[in-house]
Each structure stands twice: as structure tokens, then as C-alpha cells.
């Protein structure tokens, strides 16, 4: 069974978010299966060349027509963790750019990337049984296979999967792309198949043309079929609901392990939590907060955006700081939130430390040294931070949405089950009620709090488990 994952990013080579994590981790776990040969294909960005060029080998080069443009295609590869990764090299589109996204010609760049993939597959001698596209940057691959490259017999038995990591980003472009970049007619635009809001919508196109569509949590798969979360594509997704599934992401449990984490000075595990108290002390000392073992520390590591629910946090911060708590924040984002958190840190220096930056070592110390992890996202396709925090015995406090609902089991006072705390209504009041409840458990029922920590630390979020639904999906498609 040959699988090729196509994506705009993939760890450890290039990563801007959760998509990169998935594309980096999923193939490694899938390749443990005896019948699977899973490979990856990525653009060859400047940052990849700077870090890995000495380990990457040239395979061959050719050209591809992007409309009237005759563009160079270099094919490179590396084997990393027993996974073969191919790269599409073009200095104009990828090699001269400092960033992955955000350019005026992103439509042209990723149109080229998708055309190049389909042009080189036969020469790679790896025509996959399943071509797995990810997000809008590669969502046209199922469309191109069926509408532009259907004459190639080698592609007759290629099945396609499209994974939606975040439906907010859809790739909405001028329909002139069909002729100017893809060298195709506009029949499918005129009949409405690929059209949405007078744009050529790449994600809609992929949803309709892919044989299967997946998202990164079961709850998110249901949510995006509603107007509140579907970003205009809910009707399309309801129409194709029979081929839509949701699979929870995993995390690298070897990397996020309090027993071995290289970023920590003091290690600990579920059998011995003494080291967690030491991490809390180190966190307080590092950030200039009063060193107190008895005060609950609420950690936040996030992009500071409305999607992540920080309007609720800012609006309720005065009420939260009335409690005997410490808040530790790390992240950047919306200038309003950056300003407001800096204000609170200056006003209440003994209660909140706002670090408007990103520092991986500090992030790991926050995961390890906090008692709670606040993640009140307005919507969250899957989320990884809540799973990471649980690995370190830091109980998440989350909005019951998307992957947060699927991964955090709310504390049940009657049977003692749970791995964190959650609230259903996206309001500041409900968030504060949940925070107060969690703080009360911490103070008044330390034995309950410790049991919840152990339950959180032993939850299984490994990719070896998370990859199994994908493997089953591939096998079902081929059967």
C-alpha cells in the first residue's frame, strides 16, 4: 500500500502550525504497518535548504507548464526516521522566500506545486495508491487528477483523501487561474462546481473531488457542517457527509515527556510528581513571581487571537486576578491582546507574567510548572497544547469545542473521572465559573487534584494510536 502525503509544510523541515506537526508525525507512525509505504512531498523552501541541504540529495530535474510559464522543477529527497520525503525545488517560488505563506502570488506558487507533483510522480516510480492532500494548498490535486490528468493510465487507480486542518483558510482566487495557471477551461467554474462567492474556491473543489474527506477531530467534523463553523462550506459538507470523517491528532509522546524533556532541569513522571513542584518553583523564579507552592499557577502558551478566545480572558482578567492565583502567559498575536496583557503584567507584577514573545524552552517550563492550562478557544479543529499540558500533569481548562471536547474529559465529581475542566457556553462568565471550580478543587481537595493529574498524564495521545484510523481509511478505500 503506497501512500503519498502532499502538504505545504511538514516537521522537522518546515512548520508554522498544526499542519506541519501532523505531516511530520503521521507518516512515521504509519510506516510501522507492514503493508504501508508512506512518503511525503513538500516545497523546497529557503529555510529547508539552509538547515538540511547537506543531507538532501538531488533526484532529477524537469520542467512544468504553469499556463504560459515554462518553470523549472527540481526533485530532491531525504530519508528521515525511515520516511522518504521528496521536495519540489524552484528558486523563484520557494527558494528565495523567507516565509511559507503570505505572498501576493501564493495562488501561483501552490498551483505550480500541485502541477509539479503530478508531473513528476511517474518518474519517481512512486505512483501512490492513495494521494493524501492537506488543506487548500494541495486541495486541487483530486480535481487535477480527474479533470486534467485523467488521460494518464498510471493514475487510473489513484485514490484521493483531503484533510481539512482549518476550514477558515480556503484558497479563494480569481477564476482566471483555471486558464492562466492550470491551462484548463472554465466549464467547472461556469457550472458552479468550483465556484463560491464569485471566486475559484480551492478547498470547496477538493472537498467535492476527493474520494474521502477528513478533519482533525470528530467534533470538528460535525461542527463544520453547521453555519456557525462551516465558513460558508457547511452546505457542501452536509451534502458529502457520507465521505467525511474526523480523526483526532496525536502528539510526539517521546518529545513531550516530563521524564526526559531536554528543556527541563528537573524531570518527573506519573509515579513521582515531586519534580513537578520543583518545575513550578523554577518557573516562578525565572519570571520574577513570588515563589509559593500553595498558589495555583495558570499557564497560557498560544497565539493571542480571537479564535483562541482571548477576548474572554482579557474581559475577565480583573476578576481572575481577584483570586489568589498566578498567571503565566507566553505568546504573540493581536496587538490589542498584547497591549492588554502587558498592562495587566505591569499593574499586577506579583500575579501575572506576560511574555509577548515565543521561547520554546519557556513554553516547556510553563507546561511542566503550571497547575492549570487555560485554552478557551472559540473554535479549535483539534488543538495540541491541551494534550501537551496533560502529559506534564497540568490540567487543561477549555471551551467544549472541536478537538478540545474530544481530548479533555471534564472532571466528574461523582465518580472522580476526568483529565481537566471545561465549559460549554462561550462566555466570560462560564469561563470564570469553571476557573473558580478548578481553583477550589486545587485548594480544598488536593487528593482529587492529584488523581486528576495522574489521569491526565496517562491519557494516550500517541501518534501510534492516532494513526490507526488513517490506516483503516486507506485500507477501506483500496478494498
N, C-alpha and C positions, 0 to 999 in steps of 0.2 A: 504494500500500500504506500504509494508515493504522494506526499503532501507538500505543497509549497505555500508558505505564508508570505504574502506581499504586503508591505507596510511602508509608511513614510519614516518610521523610526523604530529602533529596537535596541534595548540594552544588551551588552555594555557599550555598544558602539556609539549610539546617539540616543538621547532620551530627553523629552520635555515633560512627560507626564505618564499617566497610567497606561496609555497605548504602548509606550516603549517598554514598560515593565512586563506587560503581557507577551509581547513579541519576543522579548528576551528570555522569558522563563518557560513559556508553554512548550516550545519545541524540545527543550532539554528533557522535560518530563515525558513528552510523547515518544521520544526516541528510545525510552526504556521498553516500549512494547516491541515484542519480537517481530511483528509484521509491519512495522511502521518505519519509513524513511522520511523524516520531516526536515525540510530545508527552508531557508528564509531568503528573501531578496529585498534589498534596501537601496536607496540612493547613496552614492559615494560622496558624502559631504566633506567640506573642508576640515571640519573638526575630526572626522574619522581618519582622514589622511594624516593629520598632524599626530594622532595618537597611535595608529595601527599600521601605517604604510609599510613598515619594515617586516610585518608579519603577513601582509596580504599579497597574494600572487596574481599576476595577470593571466587571464584565461584566453581571451581573444578580443578582437575589436571588429566593429562593422558600422553600418550607417542605418538610420531610420528616417523616413519622411514624416515630418510633422507639418502637415499641409504642404506648402511650397518649400519648407525649410528642410534641407538635407543635413541631418545632425549626426554627429559622431556618437557612437555607443561603445564605451569600453566596458568589458565584463571582467570583474575581479572576484576573488573568493578567498575565504579563510575557513578553517575548521576550528570551532571554539566549543569546548565542552561536548565533543562528539557530534556537533551540529554543523553542517555546511551552510555557510552564509555567503550569498552572492551579492555583489554590488554593481549598480549601473553607474558608470563614470561618464560625466560630461562636465567639463570645467565651467561652461557658461551657465548651466542651470544649477549646479550643485557645488562644484569645486571652488568657486570664487565667492560664495556666500557665507557670511558669518553665522547666520541663523537658519533654522529648519523651515520656519514659516514666516509669513508677514510681508511678502513682497507683492508688488503690483502684478507680477506675471506668474503668480502661483498656479493659476489655471493652466498656463502654457507649460510650466515646469512639471506638473504632475500628469498632464496629458502626455507629454514626452515620456515620462517614466513608465506609464502603463503601456504605451505603444512599444517601447523598447523591451519590456518584459515579454510581450507576446511575439516579438520579432526574434528573440534570442533563445526561446525555450527549446526548439528543435536542435539547435547547435549545441546546447548544454547537455544534450542527451538525457534530459530530465523533464519529460512531459508528464506533469503530475496527474494522478487520478483525481485529486481534489486541489483546486486552486482557491486559497482562502484569502479573501480581501479584507482589509481593515479600515473602517471609516471612509470618508468621502474621497480621500487622496488616491485610493485604489478601487473605489466602488464602480468605476466604469469597466473593470475587467470582465465581469459577466456579460455586460452589454456588448463590448467589443468582440468577445468570443462568438457571440451569436449573430451579430449584425455585420461585422467587418471581416472576421477571420473564419467564418463558418466553412469556407471552401477548403481549409487545410484539414486533410483527413486525420492527421495525428491528433487533432483537437476534438475529434468526434466524441470521445468518451471522457472528456474532462468535466468533472462536476464542480460546481462553484458554491462557496459559502461567503457570506458577507457578515462581519461582526460590527455592530454599532457600539462604539465605546462612549460616544456622547452625541446625541441626536441634535444638539444645538448647532453643530458645525456640519453644514450640508453641501457646501460647494455649489453655490448658485452663481452661474456665469451667463454671459451673453450667448445666445444660441448660435452666433456666428462661429463659435468654437467647433461646432459639428463639421463645417466645411473647411474653415481656416486652419484648424489644428488636426482634426481627426480624419480629414479627407473623406467625409461621408455626406450623404444627403440629409435633408431636414424633414423627411417623412415622419419620423417618430416624434419630432417636435410639433409638427403641424397637427398630428392626430392626438396630441396631448400626453402621450406615453411618458416622455421625458421632460415635459414642461410643468412648471409650477410658478405661479406669480410672474408670468412673462419672462422666466429665466430657464435655462437649461440646468436642472437640479440633479447633480451627480448622485447624491445619496438616494433620492427617490428612484432614479434609474437603476441603481444597484439593488435596491430592495425588490423591485419588480422583476429584474432579470436573474438574480441569484437563485440557485436551486434551494438553498436554505439561508435563513437569516437568524443570527443570534445576537443577544445583548449580554452584558456582563453581570446580570443578576436576574433571577426570576421575577422579583417585584418590579424591576425596571422594565422588563418585557411587557408586563401588564400596564404599567403606568404610561408608557409611550403610545399606547392605543387609546389614550384619552386626550381631549383638547388641552387639559391643564399641563401635560408633559410632552405631548407629541410634536410641538413646534411646527404645526401645520401638516405633519405627515401621519397623524393618527388615523385618518380615514383609510389611507393606503395600507397601513399596518393592520388595521382591523380586517381589511379585505384579504390580506395574505397571512392571517393569523395561523393558519394551518401549517405554515413552514417556519414559524417564528418560535424561538426558544430563548431561555435565559439561563446562563451558566455563571456561577459565582467565580470571580478571580481568586487566585491564590497569592501567597507571598513567598519570598525566599526564606524558608524557615532556618536555613543554615546561616544566612546573613543576619537575620533578625532573631538572634538567640542571646538572651541575657547571660548565658553560661559561657559564651565565647566571644561576644561582641568586642571587636578590637578597639572600638571608640570608647569603651568603658574602662575606668581604672579598677573598679570593683565588680566582680561577677557574682551572679546568684542564679538559683533555679527554683523550681516549684517546691522542692523538698526543704530548701533553706533560703528563706526570704530576708535573712539578716543583711545581705548585701544590698538589697533594695533600699533599706533605711540609710545606708551609707551613701548611695547614689543621691538620695534626696538631700542629704547634708551637703554633698559636693555641689549639687545644683544650686542650693540656696547660697552657698559661699561664693560660687562663681558669679552669680547675678546680683550679689550685694543685698540679698534679702535676709531678714533675721533667721538665724538657724534655730528652728524649732521642730522637734519631732512630732508635736501634737497638732500642728496646724495642717489642714488638708491643702495640698498643692494641686491646682487645676492647670493642666498643661494644654497648650494650643500650638500646633505646628500646621500651618496652612497658608494657602493664598488668601489674601484678605479681600474677598469679593462678596457680592450679594448672593451669588449661588451658594456660597459656603455659609450663609446665614449670619454674617457679621453685623448686619443691621440690627438683628435681635440682641446680639451681645453688647454692642455699643449702647443701645437704648436701655439695657438693663444693668449696665456696669455699676452705676452708683448703688443700686440695690444689692448687687452681688458683693460689692466691697464693704457694705454694712456688716456682712458676715465676717467671722474670724477665719479668713482664708488668705491664701496667696495665689496669684495668677501669674503664670509664666507664658509669654507669647513669643513666637518666632514666625516671621513671615513678612511678605511684601504684597502689595496689590493696590487696591483703590486708594487714591490719595486721601479721601475723606477718612477712611478707616485708619490709615497710617497716622494721620494727624490726631485723630481722637484717641487712639491707644497711646500715642506719645504723650498727650495731655494727661491722661489718667496716670501714666507712669511717673510723670513729673509731680503730679498732685498727691499721689499716694505711693511714695517710693518704698515704703515698708510692706506694701500689699501687692504691687504689680510690677513686673519687669517686662517691658515691651521692647523686643529686639527686632527692629524693622530691617531685616536682612535675611540671608539664609546661610546657615552654617551646619554642615552635616554632623559634625561632632556634637554640637549643642543640641541638635534635633534628637540624636540618640540618647543624650543625657536627659532630655525632657521626657522621652518615652520611658526611660528607666527610673527617673527620680520623682515623677509626679504620682499622685494618688488617683487622680481622675484625668480624663482626656475629653475636652469639650469639642464636639463636632456637630453643630446644629444645622446642617446643610438644608437649603430649600429644596434641592433635588440632588441626588447622588447616584449615578449609574451603578457604581459598585463601591468605590472607596477602598483605600488600602490602609490609611492611617489608623482606623479603628482596629483593624486586625493586628497591625504592628504594636499598638499600645497594649492590646491584650496579651501579646507574647511576653511583655515585660510586667505583667501584673498591674497595669494601670487601667482602671475601669472606664470604658467609654460612656459618655453621656451624649446621646444622639437623638436627632429627629427621626421618627419612624418612616423612612422613605427609602426607596430603591434598595441598594445593597446594604445600607445601614440596618434596615429592618431585617434583612436576610442573614446578617452575620452577628448582630448583637442580640442576645437573648435577654430581655428585660427581667430584672430581679422580681421574683415572686415570693412575697413574704410568707406565704402559706406552706410552700414546700421547699423553700431555700434555693430553688434553681435560679439560674441567671448568670450572665457574664458582664452585665453593665446595667445602664439605666436609659430609658427612652421616653419621649413624649410624642403624642400623635398630632396635636394641633400645632401648626407653625405660628406660634405666637410667643412673645416675650414672657407673658405670664406663665404659660405652660412650661417653658424652658426653666424659668426661675423656680417653679414648684418642684420640678424634677431635680434641679441642683440642690435645693434645700433638703429634699428627701435623701439624696445621696450623702450630703454632708452629715445629716442626722445619723445615718447608718454608720458612717465613719467614726463619729464621736461616741455614740451611745451603744453600738453593737459591734465592737471590734472583732469578735469571733465570727460574726456574719460577714463582715467586710473581708476578713482574711480568707474565708471559704470562697467568696466570690472571686477573689484574686486567683486562687488556685484553679477554679473552674475556667476562668478566662485564659489562664496560661496553658491549660491542657486542651483547649479547643483546637481542632485540626483545620488549619488553613494552608496546608502544604499544597504545592502545585502537583505533587504526585496524586493527590486526591482530586484537586480541581481540574486536572487534565482529563479525567476519565469520561465525563460527559462529551467532550470533544471527540475523543477516540470512538465512543459509541456512535456519535453522529456520523463520523466519516464512514464507519463500517456499515451503518444502516444505509447510507447513500449508495455505497458500492454494491450492497446486497440487493 
